[in-house]
Protein backbone atom coordinates (compact mmCIF):
# COMPACT_ATOMS: atom_id res chain seq x y z
CA UNK A 1 0.00 0.00 0.00
CA UNK A 2 1.25 3.47 -0.87
CA UNK A 3 2.18 5.55 2.16
CA UNK A 4 0.62 8.53 0.38
CA UNK A 5 -2.74 7.95 -1.21
CA UNK A 6 -6.26 9.31 -1.53
CA UNK A 7 -9.16 7.10 -0.42
CA UNK A 8 -12.53 8.10 -1.88
CA UNK A 9 -15.32 7.50 0.63
CA UNK A 10 -18.01 9.12 -1.50
CA UNK A 11 -18.25 10.89 -4.84
CA UNK A 12 -21.84 12.20 -5.10
CA UNK A 13 -22.90 15.82 -4.81
CA UNK A 14 -26.12 17.05 -3.23
CA UNK A 15 -27.97 13.74 -3.50
CA UNK A 16 -26.38 10.32 -2.93
CA UNK A 17 -27.26 7.59 -5.42
CA UNK A 18 -27.28 3.80 -5.35
CA UNK A 19 -23.66 3.85 -6.53
CA UNK A 20 -22.35 7.00 -4.90
CA UNK A 21 -22.27 8.01 -1.26
CA UNK A 22 -22.16 11.63 -0.18
CA UNK A 23 -18.71 13.25 -0.21
CA UNK A 24 -15.84 12.02 1.90
CA UNK A 25 -12.12 11.67 1.23
CA UNK A 26 -9.17 10.53 3.34
CA UNK A 27 -5.64 11.49 2.42
CA UNK A 28 -3.04 9.13 3.86
CA UNK A 29 0.21 11.06 4.16
CA UNK A 30 2.90 8.85 5.65
CA UNK A 31 1.59 8.02 9.12
CA UNK A 32 -1.10 10.70 9.19
CA UNK A 33 -4.70 10.70 7.96
CA UNK A 34 -6.60 13.81 6.89
CA UNK A 35 -10.37 13.56 6.39
CA UNK A 36 -11.91 16.02 3.94
CA UNK A 37 -15.60 16.95 3.74
CA UNK A 38 -17.32 14.07 5.53
CA UNK A 39 -20.89 13.87 4.23
CA UNK A 40 -23.57 11.48 5.46
CA UNK A 41 -22.43 7.87 5.59
CA UNK A 42 -18.72 8.67 5.85
CA UNK A 43 -18.30 6.60 9.02
CA UNK A 44 -19.65 3.48 7.30
CA UNK A 45 -17.59 4.15 4.18
CA UNK A 46 -14.47 4.36 6.34
CA UNK A 47 -15.28 0.87 7.64
CA UNK A 48 -15.73 -0.35 4.07
CA UNK A 49 -12.37 1.15 3.13
CA UNK A 50 -10.53 -0.27 6.14
CA UNK A 51 -9.88 3.14 7.71
CA UNK A 52 -10.29 3.47 11.47
CA UNK A 53 -10.92 6.55 13.57
CA UNK A 54 -7.40 6.20 14.96
CA UNK A 55 -6.06 6.79 11.44
CA UNK A 56 -7.38 10.37 11.52
CA UNK A 57 -5.31 13.34 12.67
CA UNK A 58 -7.09 16.24 10.95
CA UNK A 59 -10.54 17.01 9.59
CA UNK A 60 -10.81 19.67 6.89
CA UNK A 61 -14.26 20.97 5.94
CA UNK A 62 -14.49 23.25 2.91
CA UNK A 63 -17.97 24.63 3.75
CA UNK A 64 -21.14 23.85 5.64
CA UNK A 65 -23.48 22.45 3.04
CA UNK A 66 -24.91 19.11 4.15
CA UNK A 67 -23.22 16.91 1.56
CA UNK A 68 -19.85 18.13 2.84
CA UNK A 69 -20.43 18.14 6.59
CA UNK A 70 -23.41 16.14 7.88
CA UNK A 71 -21.14 13.16 8.53
CA UNK A 72 -19.15 15.17 11.08
CA UNK A 73 -21.45 14.19 13.95
CA UNK A 74 -20.84 10.47 13.50
CA UNK A 75 -17.12 10.87 12.81
CA UNK A 76 -16.55 12.95 15.94
CA UNK A 77 -18.52 10.53 18.09
CA UNK A 78 -16.58 7.60 16.61
CA UNK A 79 -13.29 9.34 17.44
CA UNK A 80 -14.48 9.55 21.04
CA UNK A 81 -15.90 6.02 21.14
CA UNK A 82 -12.58 4.61 19.94
CA UNK A 83 -10.63 6.86 22.32
CA UNK A 84 -8.22 8.04 19.65
CA UNK A 85 -4.92 8.49 21.50
CA UNK A 86 -3.65 11.57 19.65
CA UNK A 87 -5.01 15.09 19.10
CA UNK A 88 -7.41 15.56 16.20
CA UNK A 89 -7.60 19.05 14.73
CA UNK A 90 -10.60 20.36 12.82
CA UNK A 91 -10.35 23.10 10.18
CA UNK A 92 -13.47 24.77 8.78
CA UNK A 93 -14.70 28.26 7.79
CA UNK A 94 -14.95 30.40 10.91
CA UNK A 95 -18.30 31.78 9.76
CA UNK A 96 -19.71 28.27 10.19
CA UNK A 97 -18.73 27.94 13.85
CA UNK A 98 -22.35 27.48 14.92
CA UNK A 99 -22.78 24.62 12.45
CA UNK A 100 -19.60 22.92 13.65
CA UNK A 101 -20.70 23.13 17.27
CA UNK A 102 -24.20 21.86 16.47
CA UNK A 103 -22.77 18.87 14.63
CA UNK A 104 -20.18 18.21 17.31
CA UNK A 105 -22.84 18.13 20.02
CA UNK A 106 -25.83 17.00 18.00
CA UNK A 107 -26.57 14.13 20.42
CA UNK A 108 -25.43 12.94 23.84
CA UNK A 109 -22.17 10.94 24.05
CA UNK A 110 -19.20 10.53 26.32
CA UNK A 111 -16.51 12.99 25.25
CA UNK A 112 -13.21 11.22 25.83
CA UNK A 113 -11.05 12.88 23.16
CA UNK A 114 -10.28 16.53 22.73
CA UNK A 115 -11.11 17.63 19.20
CA UNK A 116 -9.19 20.86 18.66
CA UNK A 117 -11.21 23.38 16.60
CA UNK A 118 -9.01 25.54 14.36
CA UNK A 119 -11.48 27.66 12.37
CA UNK A 120 -10.19 29.23 9.18
CA UNK A 121 -10.61 33.01 9.30
CA UNK A 122 -8.52 34.00 6.31
CA UNK A 123 -6.35 32.59 3.57
CA UNK A 124 -2.86 31.40 4.41
CA UNK A 125 -0.88 28.75 6.24
CA UNK A 126 -2.89 26.77 8.80
CA UNK A 127 -0.22 24.36 10.05
CA UNK A 128 3.40 23.44 9.50
CA UNK A 129 4.74 20.00 10.37
CA UNK A 130 7.95 18.18 9.40
CA UNK A 131 5.93 16.33 6.73
CA UNK A 132 3.95 19.20 5.15
CA UNK A 133 2.58 22.70 5.23
CA UNK A 134 -1.23 22.96 5.18
CA UNK A 135 -2.74 26.11 3.71
CA UNK A 136 -6.20 27.36 2.77
CA UNK A 137 -7.52 29.55 -0.04
CA UNK A 138 -10.94 31.13 -0.40
CA UNK A 139 -13.22 29.70 -3.11
CA UNK A 140 -16.25 31.16 -4.93
CA UNK A 141 -19.48 29.59 -3.63
CA UNK A 142 -22.77 30.97 -2.21
CA UNK A 143 -21.48 30.30 1.33
CA UNK A 144 -17.98 30.80 2.73
CA UNK A 145 -15.77 28.05 1.39
CA UNK A 146 -12.06 27.26 1.57
CA UNK A 147 -9.96 24.79 -0.40
CA UNK A 148 -6.90 23.12 1.09
CA UNK A 149 -3.37 22.37 -0.10
CA UNK A 150 -0.54 20.25 1.35
CA UNK A 151 3.02 20.98 0.34
CA UNK A 152 5.91 18.76 1.34
CA UNK A 153 9.18 20.62 2.10
CA UNK A 154 11.72 20.39 -0.67
CA UNK A 155 14.57 17.97 -0.11
CA UNK A 156 17.78 17.19 -1.93
CA UNK A 157 18.75 14.33 -4.21
CA UNK A 158 22.39 13.26 -4.01
CA UNK A 159 24.20 12.99 -7.36
CA UNK A 160 26.46 9.89 -7.50
CA UNK A 161 28.77 11.30 -10.20
CA UNK A 162 29.32 14.53 -8.28
CA UNK A 163 29.97 12.59 -5.06
CA UNK A 164 32.50 10.37 -6.82
CA UNK A 165 34.27 13.39 -8.36
CA UNK A 166 34.90 14.66 -4.84
CA UNK A 167 35.83 11.19 -3.50
CA UNK A 168 32.86 11.16 -1.14
CA UNK A 169 31.79 7.56 -0.78
CA UNK A 170 30.15 5.17 1.65
CA UNK A 171 29.53 6.50 5.18
CA UNK A 172 30.90 9.90 4.21
CA UNK A 173 27.75 10.55 2.20
CA UNK A 174 25.66 10.32 5.34
CA UNK A 175 28.06 12.60 7.21
CA UNK A 176 27.77 15.19 4.45
CA UNK A 177 23.98 14.99 4.48
CA UNK A 178 23.87 15.48 8.24
CA UNK A 179 26.55 18.15 8.55
CA UNK A 180 26.03 20.01 5.27
CA UNK A 181 29.76 20.20 4.54
CA UNK A 182 32.61 17.67 4.41
CA UNK A 183 36.27 18.38 3.60
CA UNK A 184 35.28 21.72 2.12
CA UNK A 185 32.55 20.25 -0.10
CA UNK A 186 29.01 21.50 0.55
CA UNK A 187 25.92 19.37 0.11
CA UNK A 188 24.67 21.82 -2.55
CA UNK A 189 27.72 21.02 -4.72
CA UNK A 190 26.87 17.30 -4.95
CA UNK A 191 23.08 17.32 -4.96
CA UNK A 192 20.06 18.87 -6.60
CA UNK A 193 16.72 20.07 -5.25
CA UNK A 194 14.08 17.34 -4.96
CA UNK A 195 10.78 19.15 -5.04
CA UNK A 196 8.33 18.07 -2.37
CA UNK A 197 5.01 16.52 -3.33
CA UNK A 198 1.92 18.71 -3.54
CA UNK A 199 -1.75 17.86 -3.03
CA UNK A 200 -4.84 20.07 -3.28
CA UNK A 201 -8.51 19.64 -2.47
CA UNK A 202 -10.93 21.96 -4.28
CA UNK A 203 -14.67 21.61 -3.76
CA UNK A 204 -17.80 23.61 -4.66
CA UNK A 205 -16.53 26.67 -6.45
CA UNK A 206 -16.69 28.65 -9.62
CA UNK A 207 -13.42 29.32 -11.41
CA UNK A 208 -11.49 31.74 -9.20
CA UNK A 209 -7.99 32.79 -8.16
CA UNK A 210 -8.15 30.60 -5.06
CA UNK A 211 -8.80 27.44 -7.06
CA UNK A 212 -6.00 28.30 -9.47
CA UNK A 213 -3.52 28.93 -6.64
CA UNK A 214 -4.40 25.66 -4.90
CA UNK A 215 -3.95 23.64 -8.10
CA UNK A 216 -0.67 25.19 -9.21
CA UNK A 217 2.01 22.52 -9.74
CA UNK A 218 0.10 19.81 -7.88
CA UNK A 219 1.05 16.16 -8.10
CA UNK A 220 -2.52 15.18 -7.16
CA UNK A 221 -5.55 17.49 -7.46
CA UNK A 222 -9.00 16.46 -6.19
CA UNK A 223 -11.57 18.78 -7.66
CA UNK A 224 -15.32 18.98 -8.01
CA UNK A 225 -16.86 18.35 -11.43
CA UNK A 226 -20.54 18.63 -10.57
CA UNK A 227 -21.85 19.44 -14.05
CA UNK A 228 -21.06 18.65 -17.67
CA UNK A 229 -20.13 21.46 -20.02
CA UNK A 230 -23.65 21.59 -21.47
CA UNK A 231 -24.87 22.78 -18.06
CA UNK A 232 -22.28 25.53 -17.61
CA UNK A 233 -24.99 28.09 -16.85
CA UNK A 234 -26.29 25.95 -13.99
CA UNK A 235 -22.74 25.51 -12.70
CA UNK A 236 -22.15 29.27 -12.64
CA UNK A 237 -25.52 29.94 -10.99
CA UNK A 238 -24.95 27.48 -8.16
CA UNK A 239 -21.20 28.03 -7.69
CA UNK A 240 -19.80 24.88 -9.27
CA UNK A 241 -17.45 23.68 -12.00
CA UNK A 242 -18.03 21.67 -15.14
CA UNK A 243 -15.79 18.81 -16.23
CA UNK A 244 -14.19 20.96 -18.92
CA UNK A 245 -13.56 23.88 -16.55
CA UNK A 246 -11.93 21.63 -13.94
CA UNK A 247 -9.77 19.99 -16.59
CA UNK A 248 -8.62 23.28 -18.11
CA UNK A 249 -7.73 24.56 -14.66
CA UNK A 250 -5.67 21.41 -14.04
CA UNK A 251 -4.05 21.64 -17.48
CA UNK A 252 -2.99 25.25 -17.00
CA UNK A 253 -1.72 24.51 -13.46
CA UNK A 254 0.48 21.62 -14.62
CA UNK A 255 -1.32 19.02 -12.49
CA UNK A 256 0.14 15.53 -12.84
CA UNK A 257 -2.89 13.49 -11.69
CA UNK A 258 -6.41 14.88 -11.78
CA UNK A 259 -9.25 13.35 -9.74
CA UNK A 260 -12.73 14.49 -10.79
CA UNK A 261 -15.53 13.96 -8.26
CA UNK A 262 -18.73 15.40 -6.68
CA UNK A 263 -20.97 14.38 -9.58
CA UNK A 264 -24.60 15.44 -9.90
CA UNK A 265 -27.08 12.58 -9.89
CA UNK A 266 -28.45 13.84 -13.22
CA UNK A 267 -25.62 12.13 -15.14
CA UNK A 268 -25.94 8.32 -15.16
CA UNK A 269 -22.84 7.71 -17.30
CA UNK A 270 -19.61 8.87 -15.60
CA UNK A 271 -17.67 8.38 -18.84
CA UNK A 272 -18.93 11.78 -20.01
CA UNK A 273 -16.70 13.50 -17.44
CA UNK A 274 -13.57 11.83 -18.79
CA UNK A 275 -14.51 12.63 -22.39
CA UNK A 276 -15.04 16.28 -21.60
CA UNK A 277 -11.87 16.51 -19.52
CA UNK A 278 -9.81 15.09 -22.38
CA UNK A 279 -11.58 17.33 -24.89
CA UNK A 280 -10.55 20.30 -22.74
CA UNK A 281 -6.91 19.42 -23.33
CA UNK A 282 -5.91 17.76 -20.07
CA UNK A 283 -3.48 14.94 -20.97
CA UNK A 284 -2.14 13.91 -17.56
CA UNK A 285 -3.25 10.98 -15.43
CA UNK A 286 -7.00 11.16 -14.86
CA UNK A 287 -9.35 9.43 -12.42
CA UNK A 288 -13.12 9.80 -12.55
CA UNK A 289 -13.76 8.96 -8.92
CA UNK A 290 -15.80 5.97 -7.81
CA UNK A 291 -16.59 5.22 -4.18
CA UNK A 292 -13.78 3.34 -2.37
CA UNK A 293 -11.21 4.15 -5.06
CA UNK A 294 -7.62 4.37 -3.83
CA UNK A 295 -5.46 6.82 -5.79
CA UNK A 296 -1.72 6.93 -5.02
CA UNK A 297 0.03 10.28 -4.93
CA UNK A 298 2.34 10.18 -8.00
CA UNK A 299 5.99 9.38 -7.22
CA UNK A 300 8.38 12.28 -6.96
CA UNK A 301 9.91 13.28 -10.27
N, C-alpha and C positions, 0 to 999 in steps of 0.2 A: 504494500500500500504506500502511495506517495505520502511524504510527510507534509506536503503542501497541496491541498486539493479543496475544491468546492463540492459540497454535497447539497443537491437540490431536494428540499423537503416538499416544496409545492411550487407550481408554475402557473396557476390560474390568476386572473385579475379579480374583479369585483365579485364574481360568482364562481364558486368551485363547480367542477363537472365530475362525471363519473371517472374520468381519467386523471383529472388534475385537482390537487388540493389547493387551498389558499396558499399564498406566498409563504416562504420560509427557506432560508439558506444558511448553511454552516460552512465557514471557512476554517479548515484545519491548517494551522501555520506552525510547523514544528510541533511543540507540545501544547499549543494553545488552541482553543476553539472560540470562534466569534460567531454568534448567531445574529443574522440580519432579518429584520422584518417578519417576526413570527405571527402569521395569521392563524385562524382557527385550525385546529387539527395538527399543529406543529409538534406537540408533545408525542402524539401517536406516530407521526412520520419519523421522528427521531428514533423511536423504538424500531420501526421498520428498517431504518438505515443503520442500526447498530451504534447509535450515538447516545451516550448517557448524559445526564445532567452534570456529572463530574467532569465531562469533557469541555464544559463551557466556562469561559473566563470573562467574556464581554458580551453584551447585547447591544446592538445598534439598530435603532428604529429611525427610519427616514421621516415618517410623518404619521399622524394619528387618524388615518382612515382604517376602517375595520379590517380590510383584507391584509393590512400590514401590521396590525397590532393586537387584534382580539385574542391571539394565542398567548399573549404575555401573562395573563392570569394563571393559566395552567403551568407554563414554564417556570414562573417564579415559585409557585407552590411546589413544583417538583424539585426545584433546587433546594428548597427547605426540607421537603420530605426525605430526600437523599442525603441531607446534611453535607452538602458540598464543602470540602475542607479548605478551600481557598476563596479569596474575595472575588466577587462577581460585580463588574462595573456595568452600568446601564447608561447609554448615550441616547439622547432623543431631543427634539426641538423644545427649548425652554418654554415656548408658548403653550405647549401641550402638557405642562406639569400636572394639571388637574386630571387629565386623562390617564397619565402614568400612575398617579396615586390611586385613582379609582380602580384601575386594573390590578394594581399591586394588592389592594385590600378589598377586592370584589366579594370575597367570602371569608368566613372564619377559617383559620389554620394556625398551626404552631410555627411561629417564626424563629427558626433556629440558625439561619444564615443571614449575615448582613449584606444585602444588595446595596451597592454604593451608587446612588443616583449622580450622574454627571451631565446635567442638561446642557445642550449646545445653545449658546446665546449668540454666537457669531462665527463667521468662517475662521478657519485656522487650525493649528495643531491642537489636538485633543489629548494626546498621550505620546510619550516617547519611551520605548523599551529597548533593550539590546537587540531585539529581533526586528523591530519595525517602528516607524512613526505613523500614527493614525491622525488623519486630518479630515475636516468636513468642509463642504462647499454648499452654498445655497442653491436650490433648484427652483424651477418655475412651475408652480402647481397652485391650485386654488387655496390650499392651506400651507402653512410654513412647512418646508421640506428641506432636508439636507442629504446629500450623498456623501459617501465615505471612501477614503483611499488609504491603502497601506503601502508604505515604501520601505523596503529593506535598505539599511545603510550600505553604501558601496564598500566593496572589499578590494583585495588585490590578488592578481593571478601571477604566480611566479613563472618566469621564463627560463626554461632549462638551458637554452643556449647562452643567455646572458649570465646565468649562474656559473656555467662551465668556463666562460671566458674570464671570469674573475676567480676561478679555482675555488668556488664555494660549493661544497658537496656534502652529502650525508647530513650528520647532525648540525653542521654549521648553518644549513638552510633554516632550521628551526630557531637557532640562536639569532640569525638575522631578522627573522619574522618577529620575534619577541622584542628584540632590542632596537630594531630600526636601522642599525648600522653595524658593520663588522669589517674590521681591518680597512677602514676608510671608505667602504662601499655602502651606499645607502640602499634601503629596500626599494626606493623609487627607481634606482638605476637598473634593477634586475627583475622588475615586475611591471604589470600594467593594471589599470583600473578594471575591476570586475564589477559592472553595474549591478546594484541590488535589484531584486525582483519587485514588481509593482502590480498591485491589484486595486480595482475600483468597483464600487457598487453604486449604480445609478438607477433609481426608481422614480416613477410618476413625475414626469417633467416634460415641458416643451424643450425644444432646442434653446440652450442658453450658455452663457460663459461658464457657469459652474460645472455643467456637464462636460463641456470641452476640456476644462482644466483637470477634472477628475480623470478623464480618459487618456490624457496625453502620455504617450510612451508606455502604456500599460502592457504587461505580459498577459494578464487575464482581466477582461472587462465583462461584468455582469450588468446588463442593461435592459430596461423594459422595452417591449415591442408590442404594445397593447393592440394596435390597429394595423391593418394593411394600408398600403399607399392610397388605395381607392377611397379610404375613409379619413384622409388627411384633415378635412375640415372638422370632423368629430374629434380627432386627436387634439387639434389646436384648441377647440372649445373646452375640452375637459382637462387639458394640461397633460397630454401624453405624447408619446412618439409613435411613429409608424416604423415598420421594418426597414424601409429604405432610409429614413432619417437616422435611425440608430446605426445602420451599417455605414452610411456616409460619415457620420461622426467618428466611428471607429477607424474607418479608412484614413481620414485626415489626421487622426491622432496617432497613427502608426501602431495600432493595437495588434498584438500577435495572435491572441485567441479571443474570439467574441462569443459570448453566451447571451442569446436572446431568450427572454422569458416574459412572464406577466401577460399572458395571452387572453384576449377577450373570448368569451364562450361562443361568440357569433361565428367563429371560424373553425369548422370541424376538421379541416385538413391542415396540419401544422407545416406541411411541405411548402405552403405558399410563403411562409416567412423566410425560408432559406432561398427560394427563388428570387424574392424581391431584394434580399440582402446581397445576393450575388449580382443581380442586375444593377444594383447601386454602386458596384465597383469594389466591394470588399473581397479581397482574395486571400485573406489569412485563414487560419483554422476557425471553424464555425461550428457551434453547437446550438441547435434548437432544443431548448431544455425540455426534458421529460421528468416527471417526479421520480426521485431516488437516483437520478443520474449522479455520477461521480466524475468530476472534471479536474484532472491534474493541472496545477500551475505549470506552464511550460518551463523546461529546463533553462538555466541561465545560458546566455549566448556564449 
